[in-house]
Amino acid sequence: MTFCVLTGFISHETATFSRRPTTLDDFKNSMLLFGHEIATDTAGINVEPAGFIKAAELYNWRLIHTVAATATPSGPVTGEAWTRCADAILDAARSEQPTIDGVLLGLHGAMATEDDFDAEGLLLSQLRALLGPDIPIAVTLDLHANVTDRMVANADILCAYRTYPHVDQIATVLRAADLLERTLQGEISPYTLVARRTMLTGLDHGRTTTENPMTQLLAEADVLEARDEKLLTISLCAGFRLTDLDQAGPSVTITSDGDDLAYAVMADHFMDYAWAQRHFDSNRYLSVDACMAELKTALPETRRTLSGPIVIADHADNPGAGAYGDSTFLLKGLLDSKITNAAFATIYDPHAVRQLTDAGTGAEVSLFIGGKTDPKFGPPLFVSGRVANITDGRYQMLGPYARGSWQNLGPLVVLNIAGIDVLIASHCVQITELETFTHAGIDPRVRDVIALKSMQHFRAAFEPIASQLLIVDCGALASEDISRLPYKNLRRPIYPLDLD
């Protein structure tokens, strides 16, 4: 029998404290596809819609393609953008309702709109109201989802990524698709529950590149799933602390074949361990000054051994967490320390890009760059340099994180400032790929220092070439110090804001 499956992909990690709203143009700059163009444009890319297509081939499904939309994390999604994306799914559900056997969605789980900070919960409740209780709904989630009761109440199957950096998007879709197919065949009756603790952060922020509470619990989940055929899947989510949502924070969801109290006990066990290990953090965060001191100490050996660049991650100004990407604190530290043979990606500043483009390649210029969104996170920096290159900012990503996808930084200028090639971009984007540099004529492998704006995803491509990694918390919007954020909706008291 051929089943008809409605599919859709909407992914946005929303920093509700950001003053920069997420618009329809932001989705267009990253990915905004509808209908049949989804299959064509996502083929061979490590994104959820490619997984939908692979699942359809495996199970002989007929797919209803609706939307594939993603944007760089930023502030709440505007009503226009949300309506355009969500209505693609809801309108198809209305018009195709008699033919739909099941639903397979790729969602983030930490998306907020201007009107509802639990966007996925809203979408799933609307979809459930349209399709009724008998149509199975399977959902994949980012590992940083804030899983709400509303999501769980309206989805039969929840499967979250198990890697950070996220490299298992398609694998996660196939896990969910397997359970959906078995449901459609009448083999299982999935039931999903969720457990949390009074914690906003934990599970080592979900990192899976080192031994930590997250990887320990994932390993235990693998063992338990292999042992119990009724235990269909366990999903651990680290949550996203920059969404001001009542139920934000780490969670575990368990999808089982039928409701069984034993799985609620199991979920409590997982979250009890997460709570017990809540202080664990595998990163060592440096101030800019401390980073410069370590950098100066390490550089002579790096240059002598040619062991690869020292890679510095500007953790707190990571656009991938909703930060503004235009903090200048780290760049100023590098310039003040007279670091050379270095490259820095990126400073988000479309105004400076226009100025430099008008000046042209080879021009010697002086101007202010960065710091324009919120100067308290690093004010505009006055610099003098030479325009080394101008590109359209578009390149195909070849690393494990987003292999095959096209990145769009918008018009981009490389400005050489006292031996540091600074990439200044028109779009605010997290840096995860070597191709950010190579497309602009820079080989990161032969630089002494590479500085970039990212938290964790950069590791997939840059850790293999690095002699050393340094993580900087410059105090920007995504800083580890969340005590200054004006939470209004979050349940209180909660760790680490109120509880130890």
RODO-2510 file (C-alpha; in nm, 4 decimals, decimal comma):
residues 500
     n   res          X          Y          Z
     1     m     0,0000     0,0000     0,0000
     2     t     0,1237     0,3489    -0,0864
     3     f     0,0809     0,6021     0,1930
     4     c     0,0466     0,9760     0,1417
     5     v     0,2647     1,1784     0,3795
     6     l     0,2465     1,5539     0,4276
     7     t     0,5945     1,7028     0,4822
     8     g     0,7257     2,0405     0,5873
     9     f     1,0450     2,1945     0,7220
    10     i     1,0546     2,5176     0,9235
    11     s     1,3635     2,5768     1,1350
    12     h     1,4504     2,8851     1,3351
    13     e     1,6220     2,9209     1,6702
    14     t     1,4816     3,2419     1,8146
    15     a     1,6657     3,4660     2,0579
    16     t     1,3706     3,6570     2,1959
    17     f     1,6049     3,9114     2,3568
    18     s     1,7397     4,0158     2,0159
    19     r     1,6348     4,3570     1,8899
    20     r     1,6640     4,2323     1,5309
    21     p     1,3353     4,0705     1,4107
    22     t     1,3440     3,7729     1,1751
    23     t     1,1764     3,8750     0,8510
    24     l     1,0647     3,6996     0,5369
    25     d     1,3778     3,8330     0,3662
    26     d     1,5913     3,6576     0,6294
    27     f     1,4364     3,3262     0,5268
    28     k     1,4858     3,4110     0,1597
    29     n     1,8541     3,4796     0,2287
    30     s     1,8963     3,1298     0,3784
    31     m     1,6301     2,8918     0,2454
    32     l     1,2692     2,9480     0,1458
    33     l     1,1283     2,6879    -0,0914
    34     f     0,7765     2,5758    -0,1685
    35     g     0,6130     2,2762    -0,3320
    36     h     0,7985     2,0821    -0,5959
    37     e     1,1058     2,3093    -0,5932
    38     i     1,1932     2,1572    -0,2547
    39     a     1,2850     1,8192    -0,4026
    40     t     1,4992     1,9777    -0,6726
    41     d     1,6833     2,2308    -0,4601
    42     t     1,7576     2,0122    -0,1550
    43     a     1,8750     1,6990    -0,3350
    44     g     2,2091     1,5805    -0,1966
    45     i     2,2120     1,8329     0,0888
    46     n     2,2326     1,7440     0,4582
    47     v     1,8953     1,8975     0,5463
    48     e     1,5641     1,7489     0,6537
    49     p     1,3786     1,7744     0,3194
    50     a     1,6441     1,5546     0,1595
    51     g     1,5640     1,3035     0,4331
    52     f     1,1941     1,3210     0,3487
    53     i     1,2749     1,2259    -0,0080
    54     k     1,5000     0,9403     0,0998
    55     a     1,2258     0,8100     0,3296
    56     a     0,9740     0,8246     0,0467
    57     e     1,2060     0,6143    -0,1660
    58     l     1,2495     0,3612     0,1146
    59     y     0,8788     0,3244     0,1912
    60     n     0,7200     0,4071    -0,1438
    61     w     0,5393     0,7068     0,0018
    62     r     0,3687     0,9776    -0,1978
    63     l     0,4860     1,3070    -0,0532
    64     i     0,3033     1,6351    -0,0315
    65     h     0,5832     1,8933    -0,0280
    66     t     0,4816     2,2171     0,1418
    67     v     0,7670     2,4379     0,2626
    68     a     1,1393     2,4276     0,3393
    69     a     1,2381     2,7346     0,5372
    70     t     1,5287     2,8264     0,7594
    71     a     1,6937     3,1497     0,8700
    72     t     1,9879     3,2515     1,0839
    73     p     1,8883     3,2730     1,4516
    74     s     1,7746     3,6203     1,5514
    75     g     1,4741     3,7884     1,7113
    76     p     1,1082     3,6837     1,7019
    77     v     0,9765     3,5854     1,3600
    78     t     0,7492     3,8479     1,2088
    79     g     0,3851     3,7742     1,1442
    80     e     0,4403     3,7971     0,7692
    81     a     0,7210     3,5409     0,7728
    82     w     0,5409     3,3025     1,0065
    83     t     0,2154     3,3162     0,8121
    84     r     0,3934     3,2525     0,4825
    85     c     0,5706     2,9444     0,6175
    86     a     0,3082     2,7950     0,8483
    87     d     0,0207     2,8492     0,6072
    88     a     0,2007     2,6437     0,3439
    89     i     0,1628     2,3438     0,5768
    90     l    -0,1823     2,4263     0,7110
    91     d    -0,3328     2,5097     0,3712
    92     a    -0,2042     2,1807     0,2290
    93     a    -0,3497     1,9953     0,5273
    94     r    -0,6888     2,1516     0,4585
    95     s    -0,6913     2,0895     0,0861
    96     e    -0,5369     1,7416     0,0940
    97     q    -0,6970     1,6161     0,4143
    98     p    -0,8882     1,3240     0,2571
    99     t    -0,5674     1,1809     0,1087
   100     i    -0,3252     1,2334     0,3990
   101     d    -0,2214     0,9201     0,5883
   102     g     0,0544     1,0726     0,7998
   103     v     0,2675     1,3806     0,8626
   104     l     0,6463     1,4173     0,8812
   105     l     0,7789     1,7578     0,9839
   106     g     1,1262     1,8945     1,0457
   107     l     1,1057     2,1675     1,3102
   108     h     1,3592     2,3335     1,5355
   109     g     1,1775     2,3412     1,8664
   110     a     1,3005     2,6826     1,9834
   111     m     1,1180     2,9058     1,7381
   112     a     0,9239     3,2084     1,8582
   113     t     0,7011     3,4476     1,6697
   114     e     0,6058     3,7994     1,7658
   115     d     0,2756     3,6618     1,8979
   116     d     0,3665     3,3175     2,0354
   117     f     0,7016     3,2129     2,1809
   118     d     0,6093     2,8431     2,1322
   119     a     0,5727     2,8541     1,7552
   120     e     0,6119     2,4804     1,6999
   121     g     0,3550     2,4029     1,9664
   122     l     0,1143     2,6420     1,7986
   123     l     0,1714     2,4897     1,4547
   124     l     0,1281     2,1337     1,5789
   125     s    -0,1907     2,2197     1,7674
   126     q    -0,3351     2,3837     1,4565
   127     l    -0,2358     2,0878     1,2430
   128     r    -0,3865     1,8418     1,4889
   129     a    -0,7119     2,0389     1,4928
   130     l    -0,7287     2,0155     1,1138
   131     l    -0,6376     1,6479     1,0769
   132     g    -0,7978     1,5023     1,3875
   133     p    -0,6592     1,2563     1,6417
   134     d    -0,6081     0,9570     1,4134
   135     i    -0,3492     1,0907     1,1650
   136     p    -0,0001     1,0191     1,3040
   137     i     0,2323     1,3182     1,3238
   138     a     0,6083     1,2593     1,3406
   139     v     0,8431     1,5485     1,4118
   140     t     1,2193     1,5900     1,4106
   141     l     1,3717     1,8506     1,6393
   142     d     1,7008     2,0274     1,6833
   143     l     1,9017     1,9116     1,9831
   144     h     1,8487     2,2621     2,1275
   145     a     1,4703     2,2450     2,1219
   146     n     1,2696     2,3780     2,4136
   147     v     1,0198     2,0922     2,4142
   148     t     0,6824     2,2114     2,5439
   149     d     0,3791     2,0232     2,6675
   150     r     0,1883     2,1579     2,3669
   151     m     0,4359     2,0006     2,1254
   152     v     0,4160     1,6648     2,3015
   153     a     0,0359     1,6714     2,3207
   154     n     0,0009     1,7188     1,9463
   155     a     0,2786     1,4980     1,8050
   156     d     0,2849     1,1193     1,8206
   157     i     0,6572     1,0838     1,7511
   158     l     0,9425     1,3195     1,8444
   159     c     1,3014     1,2532     1,7331
   160     a     1,5826     1,4996     1,8103
   161     y     1,9304     1,5248     1,6634
   162     r     2,1984     1,3333     1,8511
   163     t     2,5008     1,5345     1,7418
   164     y     2,6359     1,8831     1,8104
   165     p     2,7815     1,9980     1,5744
   166     h     2,4646     1,8807     1,4019
   167     v     2,5650     1,6375     1,1288
   168     d     2,2779     1,3875     1,1582
   169     q     1,9852     1,5783     1,0098
   170     i     1,9004     1,3132     0,7517
   171     a     1,9669     1,0292     0,9949
   172     t     1,7221     1,1876     1,2385
   173     v     1,4555     1,2137     0,9699
   174     l     1,5037     0,8473     0,8873
   175     r     1,4602     0,7508     1,2544
   176     a     1,1313     0,9383     1,2647
   177     a     1,0253     0,8061     0,9251
   178     d     1,0838     0,4463     1,0326
   179     l     0,8506     0,4954     1,3289
   180     l     0,5934     0,6714     1,1123
   181     e     0,5966     0,3872     0,8591
   182     r     0,5525     0,1283     1,1335
   183     t     0,2638     0,3328     1,2696
   184     l     0,0986     0,3532     0,9291
   185     q     0,1399    -0,0219     0,8887
   186     g    -0,0387    -0,0763     1,2203
   187     e     0,2660    -0,2310     1,3867
   188     i     0,2985     0,0251     1,6689
   189     s     0,0906     0,2850     1,8537
   190     p     0,3399     0,5573     1,9485
   191     y     0,2970     0,7611     2,2641
   192     t     0,5343     1,0412     2,3647
   193     l     0,6028     1,1905     2,7077
   194     v     0,8397     1,4608     2,8299
   195     a     1,0326     1,5265     3,1513
   196     r     1,2201     1,8381     3,2658
   197     r     1,3818     1,9818     3,5757
   198     t     1,4025     2,3372     3,7096
   199     m     1,7042     2,4119     3,4937
   200     l     1,7569     2,6450     3,1997
   201     t     2,1017     2,5160     3,1065
   202     g     2,2678     2,1775     3,1343
   203     l     2,3760     1,8660     2,9463
   204     d     2,6955     2,0542     2,8530
   205     h     2,4856     2,2640     2,6141
   206     g     2,4300     1,9447     2,4147
   207     r     2,7886     1,9077     2,2943
   208     t     2,8775     1,5649     2,1589
   209     t     3,2466     1,6097     2,0741
   210     t     3,3706     1,5089     2,4185
   211     e     3,2765     1,2781     2,7044
   212     n     3,0102     1,4588     2,9056
   213     p     2,6613     1,4119     3,0561
   214     m     2,5016     1,4457     2,7131
   215     t     2,7088     1,1741     2,5492
   216     q     2,6764     0,9512     2,8555
   217     l     2,2974     0,9692     2,8454
   218     l     2,2892     0,9218     2,4682
   219     a     2,4961     0,6057     2,5091
   220     e     2,2569     0,4830     2,7767
   221     a     1,9637     0,5612     2,5473
   222     d     2,1174     0,3442     2,2755
   223     v     2,1487     0,0514     2,5162
   224     l     1,7938     0,0868     2,6460
   225     e     1,6443     0,1154     2,2978
   226     a     1,8270    -0,1972     2,1824
   227     r     1,7043    -0,3894     2,4864
   228     d     1,3336    -0,2962     2,4782
   229     e     1,1310    -0,3278     2,1588
   230     k     0,8509    -0,1182     2,3098
   231     l     1,0924     0,1692     2,3690
   232     l     1,0876     0,3335     2,0271
   233     t     1,3181     0,6317     2,0749
   234     i     1,4673     0,8576     2,3414
   235     s     1,5442     1,2205     2,2586
   236     l     1,7619     1,4414     2,4760
   237     c     1,7418     1,8150     2,4181
   238     a     1,9699     2,0692     2,5815
   239     g     1,7224     2,3521     2,5286
   240     f     1,7896     2,7087     2,4165
   241     r     1,8371     2,9613     2,6921
   242     l     1,7815     3,2753     2,4831
   243     t     1,4128     3,1998     2,4263
   244     d     1,2082     3,3571     2,7046
   245     l     0,9623     3,0702     2,7355
   246     d     0,8061     2,9152     3,0445
   247     q     0,9233     2,5621     2,9564
   248     a     1,2646     2,6524     2,8123
   249     g     1,5556     2,4307     2,9086
   250     p     1,6809     2,0716     2,8899
   251     s     1,4342     1,7870     2,8491
   252     v     1,4017     1,4223     2,7612
   253     t     1,1201     1,2852     2,5495
   254     i     1,0460     0,9158     2,5252
   255     t     0,8338     0,7700     2,2482
   256     s     0,7066     0,4228     2,3319
   257     d     0,4712     0,1694     2,1805
   258     g     0,1744     0,2484     2,3991
   259     d     0,1577     0,4368     2,7277
   260     d     0,3508     0,2752     3,0127
   261     l     0,4352     0,4300     3,3497
   262     a     0,7766     0,2647     3,3357
   263     y     0,8859     0,5116     3,0682
   264     a     0,7902     0,8081     3,2854
   265     v     1,0171     0,6607     3,5533
   266     m     1,2908     0,6215     3,2910
   267     a     1,2513     0,9826     3,1823
   268     d     1,2838     1,0955     3,5436
   269     h     1,6046     0,8936     3,5737
   270     f     1,7531     1,0748     3,2744
   271     m     1,6583     1,4174     3,4040
   272     d     1,7748     1,3390     3,7571
   273     y     2,1192     1,2699     3,6118
   274     a     2,1045     1,5879     3,4037
   275     w     2,0253     1,7828     3,7201
   276     a     2,3031     1,6161     3,9174
   277     q     2,5519     1,7087     3,6419
   278     r     2,4117     2,0568     3,5777
   279     h     2,7417     2,2347     3,6547
   280     f     2,9416     2,0385     3,3968
   281     d     3,0785     2,2493     3,1102
   282     s     3,3483     2,1132     2,8802
   283     n     3,4400     2,4592     2,7514
   284     r     3,6926     2,6902     2,9117
   285     y     3,5785     3,0448     2,8444
   286     l     3,8386     3,3182     2,8154
   287     s     3,8042     3,6934     2,8293
   288     v     3,9512     3,8760     2,5317
   289     d     4,2530     3,9809     2,7404
   290     a     4,3129     3,6258     2,8655
   291     c     4,2801     3,4929     2,5125
   292     m     4,5390     3,7399     2,3824
   293     a     4,7804     3,6370     2,6577
   294     e     4,7446     3,2673     2,5720
   295     l     4,7675     3,3434     2,2021
   296     k     5,0974     3,5283     2,2381
   297     t     5,2386     3,2397     2,4407
   298     a     5,1286     2,9746     2,1902
   299     l     5,2116     3,1481     1,8626
   300     p     5,5909     3,0908     1,8550
   301     e     5,5475     2,7133     1,8825
   302     t     5,2650     2,7157     1,6277
   303     r     5,4821     2,9033     1,3793
   304     r     5,7835     2,6826     1,4463
   305     t     5,5999     2,3522     1,4007
   306     l     5,3598     2,4604     1,1240
   307     s     5,0989     2,2553     1,3098
   308     g     4,8006     2,4527     1,1881
   309     p     4,6270     2,7716     1,2903
   310     i     4,5143     2,8627     1,6371
   311     v     4,1370     2,8901     1,5973
   312     i     3,9538     3,1381     1,8181
   313     a     3,5762     3,1127     1,8523
   314     d     3,3914     3,4331     1,9395
   315     h     3,1402     3,2326     2,1430
   316     a     2,9247     3,5146     2,2804
   317     d     2,8766     3,6891     1,9450
   318     n     2,7700     3,3753     1,7600
   319     p     2,4967     3,4527     1,5042
   320     g     2,4018     3,0859     1,5311
   321     a     2,2674     3,1632     1,8793
   322     g     2,0964     3,4857     1,7772
   323     a     2,3813     3,7242     1,8584
   324     y     2,4347     4,0212     1,6310
   325     g     2,7639     3,9177     1,4732
   326     d     2,9039     4,2709     1,4821
   327     s     3,0811     4,2829     1,8186
   328     t     3,4266     4,4332     1,7790
   329     f     3,5834     4,3351     2,1120
   330     l     3,7762     4,0324     1,9809
   331     l     3,8923     4,2070     1,6646
   332     k     4,0169     4,5027     1,8692
   333     g     4,2041     4,2621     2,0955
   334     l     4,3801     4,1047     1,7979
   335     l     4,4715     4,4436     1,6515
   336     d     4,5932     4,5816     1,9842
   337     s     4,8058     4,2675     2,0264
   338     k     4,9562     4,3218     1,6802
   339     i     4,8637     3,9716     1,5631
   340     t     4,9466     3,9146     1,1954
   341     n     4,8979     3,6420     0,9342
   342     a     4,5445     3,6113     1,0677
   343     a     4,1931     3,6025     0,9249
   344     f     3,8685     3,7028     1,0962
   345     a     3,5158     3,6040     0,9900
   346     t     3,2945     3,7900     1,0020
   347     i     3,1930     4,1379     1,1029
   348     y     2,8316     4,1956     1,0056
   349     d     2,8114     4,5474     0,8618
   350     p     2,6248     4,5986     0,5327
   351     h     2,6861     4,9744     0,5487
   352     a     3,0630     4,9246     0,5617
   353     v     3,0402     4,6715     0,2779
   354     r     2,8764     4,9340     0,0577
   355     q     3,1433     5,1905     0,1473
   356     l     3,4255     4,9492     0,0744
   357     t     3,2691     4,8213    -0,2457
   358     d     3,2407     5,1783    -0,3695
   359     a     3,6083     5,2309    -0,2862
   360     g     3,7044     4,9214    -0,4892
   361     t     3,9677     4,6499    -0,4683
   362     g     4,3102     4,7839    -0,3763
   363     a     4,1801     5,1017    -0,2186
   364     e     4,3316     5,2267     0,1069
   365     v     4,0464     5,3288     0,3351
   366     s     3,9636     5,4435     0,6864
   367     l     3,6176     5,3843     0,8350
   368     f     3,4149     5,2559     1,1284
   369     i     3,3174     4,8877     1,1157
   370     g     3,0837     4,6793     1,3315
   371     g     2,9102     4,7664     1,6551
   372     k     2,6046     4,9205     1,4942
   373     t     2,3290     4,6913     1,6280
   374     d     2,3964     4,7373     1,9997
   375     p     2,7233     4,9170     2,0789
   376     k     2,7341     4,7884     2,4371
   377     f     2,8375     4,4519     2,2919
   378     g     3,1355     4,6097     2,1128
   379     p     3,1156     4,9600     1,9651
   380     p     3,2016     5,0655     1,6095
   381     l     3,5754     5,0270     1,5578
   382     f     3,7714     5,2843     1,3566
   383     v     4,0193     5,1058     1,1304
   384     s     4,2446     5,1742     0,8345
   385     g     4,3246     4,9103     0,5773
   386     r     4,3332     4,7939     0,2174
   387     v     4,0419     4,6384     0,0297
   388     a     4,1906     4,2991    -0,0595
   389     n     3,8901     4,1318    -0,2236
   390     i     3,5210     4,1739    -0,2990
   391     t     3,2875     3,8753    -0,3499
   392     d     2,9160     3,8041    -0,3747
   393     g     2,9386     3,6077    -0,0488
   394     r     2,7884     3,2916    -0,1972
   395     y     2,9621     2,9556    -0,1757
   396     q     2,8839     2,5884    -0,1419
   397     m     2,9600     2,4373     0,1974
   398     l     3,1604     2,1153     0,1834
   399     g     3,2138     2,0342     0,5521
   400     p     3,0289     1,7719     0,7586
   401     y     2,7818     2,0169     0,9132
   402     a     2,6023     2,1441     0,6029
   403     r     2,7590     1,9531     0,3163
   404     g     2,6124     2,0532    -0,0187
   405     s     2,4209     2,3579     0,1056
   406     w     2,4864     2,7037    -0,0300
   407     q     2,5791     2,9810     0,2104
   408     n     2,4815     3,3406     0,1433
   409     l     2,6744     3,6090     0,3288
   410     g     2,5547     3,8733     0,0855
   411     p     2,8072     4,1090    -0,0735
   412     l     3,1327     4,0604     0,1155
   413     v     3,4573     4,2531     0,1412
   414     v     3,7965     4,1382     0,2675
   415     l     3,9666     4,4302     0,4387
   416     n     4,3323     4,3793     0,5329
   417     i     4,3962     4,5669     0,8559
   418     a     4,7558     4,5534     0,9808
   419     g     4,8057     4,1906     0,8770
   420     i     4,4573     4,0641     0,9617
   421     d     4,2199     3,9846     0,6758
   422     v     3,8773     4,0812     0,8091
   423     l     3,5739     3,9496     0,6233
   424     i     3,2926     4,2048     0,6424
   425     a     2,9532     4,0650     0,5429
   426     s     2,6116     4,1970     0,4448
   427     h     2,4235     3,9095     0,6089
   428     c     2,4641     3,7930     0,9673
   429     v     2,5687     3,4264     0,9550
   430     q     2,7501     3,1832     1,1854
   431     i     3,0852     3,0677     1,0477
   432     t     3,1062     2,6895     1,0230
   433     e     3,2959     2,6162     0,7014
   434     l     3,6464     2,6498     0,5595
   435     e     3,4805     2,7702     0,2396
   436     t     3,3940     3,0995     0,4089
   437     f     3,7619     3,1812     0,3771
   438     t     3,8600     2,9932     0,0621
   439     h     3,5837     3,1485    -0,1475
   440     a     3,7379     3,4860    -0,0581
   441     g     4,0882     3,3797    -0,1603
   442     i     4,2134     3,2926     0,1894
   443     d     4,3598     2,9537     0,2792
   444     p     4,2858     2,9108     0,6515
   445     r     4,5292     2,6201     0,6791
   446     v     4,8339     2,8433     0,6323
   447     r     4,7283     3,1243     0,8635
   448     d     4,8674     3,1501     1,2144
   449     v     4,5334     3,2578     1,3592
   450     i     4,1740     3,2111     1,2470
   451     a     3,9067     3,3968     1,4434
   452     l     3,5418     3,3249     1,3757
   453     k     3,1973     3,3800     1,5190
   454     s     3,0618     3,0439     1,6296
   455     m     3,0084     2,8353     1,9436
   456     q     3,0350     2,4702     1,8477
   457     h     2,9400     2,4025     1,4869
   458     f     3,2758     2,5344     1,3640
   459     r     3,4461     2,2327     1,5208
   460     a     3,3294     1,9943     1,2476
   461     a     3,5388     2,1698     0,9820
   462     f     3,8001     2,3664     1,1771
   463     e     3,9076     2,1350     1,4586
   464     p     4,0806     1,8950     1,2139
   465     i     4,3072     2,1752     1,0853
   466     a     4,3654     2,3560     1,4164
   467     s     4,6704     2,3315     1,6388
   468     q     4,4671     2,4730     1,9260
   469     l     4,1152     2,6017     1,9980
   470     l     4,0445     2,9025     2,2178
   471     i     3,6896     2,9931     2,3219
   472     v     3,6242     3,3604     2,3968
   473     d     3,3286     3,5057     2,5835
   474     c     3,3396     3,8740     2,4939
   475     g     3,0148     3,9518     2,6767
   476     a     2,7921     3,9856     2,3687
   477     l     2,4272     3,8772     2,3525
   478     a     2,4990     3,5014     2,3643
   479     s     2,7367     3,5296     2,6595
   480     e     2,7438     3,2578     2,9224
   481     d     2,6431     3,5270     3,1716
   482     i     2,2649     3,5113     3,1355
   483     s     2,1926     3,6843     3,4668
   484     r     2,1586     4,0202     3,2897
   485     l     1,8833     3,9015     3,0525
   486     p     1,5346     4,0347     3,1385
   487     y     1,3366     3,7088     3,1518
   488     k     0,9620     3,7615     3,1923
   489     n     0,8021     3,4302     3,0932
   490     l     1,0497     3,1746     3,2256
   491     r     0,9363     2,9613     3,5191
   492     r     1,1107     3,0666     3,8397
   493     p     1,3013     2,9807     4,0479
   494     i     1,5327     2,8030     3,8044
   495     y     1,8995     2,7059     3,7721
   496     p     2,1320     2,8880     3,7177
   497     l     1,9460     3,2150     3,7705
   498     d     1,8021     3,1377     4,1134
   499     l     1,9142     2,7892     4,2150
   500     d     2,2609     2,6436     4,2555
***
